[in-house]
């Protein structure tokens, strides 16, 4: 992985202008090290409408309790400005394995490709997207 958003190999789909699509994706992701920042997003062609959200878990210390909890972040996105943007940024204090979920509904203006992306640290702390991760894009109209 890299410190800027990078395409996740094999997690892309073509969409046609005028079509309405539903995106569903789940990533098995391993952070290379605790306390490192990671981010998730996607790119897509021009859309008439797009709405969606990305869920990613993180772990954090709860105030003065000193206990670590695993929390989920649900971050919505909409509009063409979301393409190529880091939609979810996460860091884990202790947890190095996580799951990331994408869901979206889109009406496509321009034929092109929807591509999932991620970023993280370099070297030994790099983010790994594991086999079994998937992306499905269904044309519904």
N, C-alpha and C positions, 0 to 999 in steps of 0.2 A: 504494500500500500504506500501511498505518498501523502504529503502534507497538504495537497490540494485535491479537490474532487477528481477521481479517476474512474473511468468506466469499469464496471465489474464484468469480466469476461463471461459471455454466454447468457447474460441477463438483459436481453433487449428484444424488442418486437417491432415489426413494421405495422404502421397504421395508415389508412387511406382517407383522403379528404372527404368530408361529408359523413363519415362514419361516427357512430356513438360507441364507445368502448368502456369496459370495466377492467381495471388493473387490480390484480391481487398478487402479492409477492411476500415471501418469507425468507429471511436470511439467517443461517446459523453463522454467527460471527464470533471470533475469538480476538480479544484485545491482546496484543503482544506483551503488555505489562499493565499493572494497575497504575492508576493516577495519570494516565496518558489521555489526551483529548482525541476523540473520534467524531466523524461527521458523516451524514448520509443525505443524499439528494437524488435527483434524476434530471435527465434532459429530455426534451420532447419538441416536436415541431409546433408551429403556430396553431393555437386552439381557438375555437369559437367560445367554448367554455371548458374549464377544468377545475375540479375541486377534489381534494383528497387529504390524506393525513399519513404521517409516518409515526410509528410507535417504536421506541427503543428503550430498553431498560438501562438503569444505571444504579450504582450503589453510592450511598452518601451517609455521613455521620449525622445522627439526629441531635442537633443542638448540644446541650450540655450533658446529655445522657451517655455519650461515648459509644452508643450502640450503632451498628451499621445496618441500614435497611436497604432493600432493593426496591427502587421506585421506577415507575414507568412514566415516560414522557410521550404524550400524544400531541403532535404538532401539526395543525392544519396548514394547507397551502391552497392558493387559488391564483389563477391568472398566469399569463405567459411569463411574467417576471420571475416566477418560481423556477423556470428551466435553468439548470446549471448552478442553482443556489444551494448552499448548505442549509437544509431545512431543519435537521436535528443535529445538535452538537451534544455530545455526551462524554462524561468522564466517570470512571469507576474507581473507588478507593481500594476495594478488595476484589471485586468480581471481574474475572477476565473472560468469561464466556457469556454471551447474550443472544437474544433473538431480536430481529428487527422486522417489523411488518409494514408493508405499504398497501394502501387501498386508495383507489381513485376512480372517478367517473369523468370522461372527457368526450367532447364533441370536436372533432378534428377539422381544422381549416385547411391545412397544407399536408399532403402526403409526406411521411417521414418515419423516423424511428424513435421509439421510447426506450431510453437506456438508463438502467439503475447505476448509481455512482456511490462511492464511499471515499473517505480520506482518514488518515491516521498518522501515526508516527512512522519513521523510517527505521530500517535495520531490524534489530532483535525485537523492537517494540511495535513492529508493523501489524496492522489489522489483517486478519485472515478470514475470508468468506469461504465456508466449508462446503463440500459436496453435500447434496441433499437440499441445498437452497434452491428456490424456484421462483419463477415469474410467469404468470399467465395473463394474457390480454385477450378478452372476449369481445367480439363485435356483437352488440346487442341491438343495433338499429342502423 
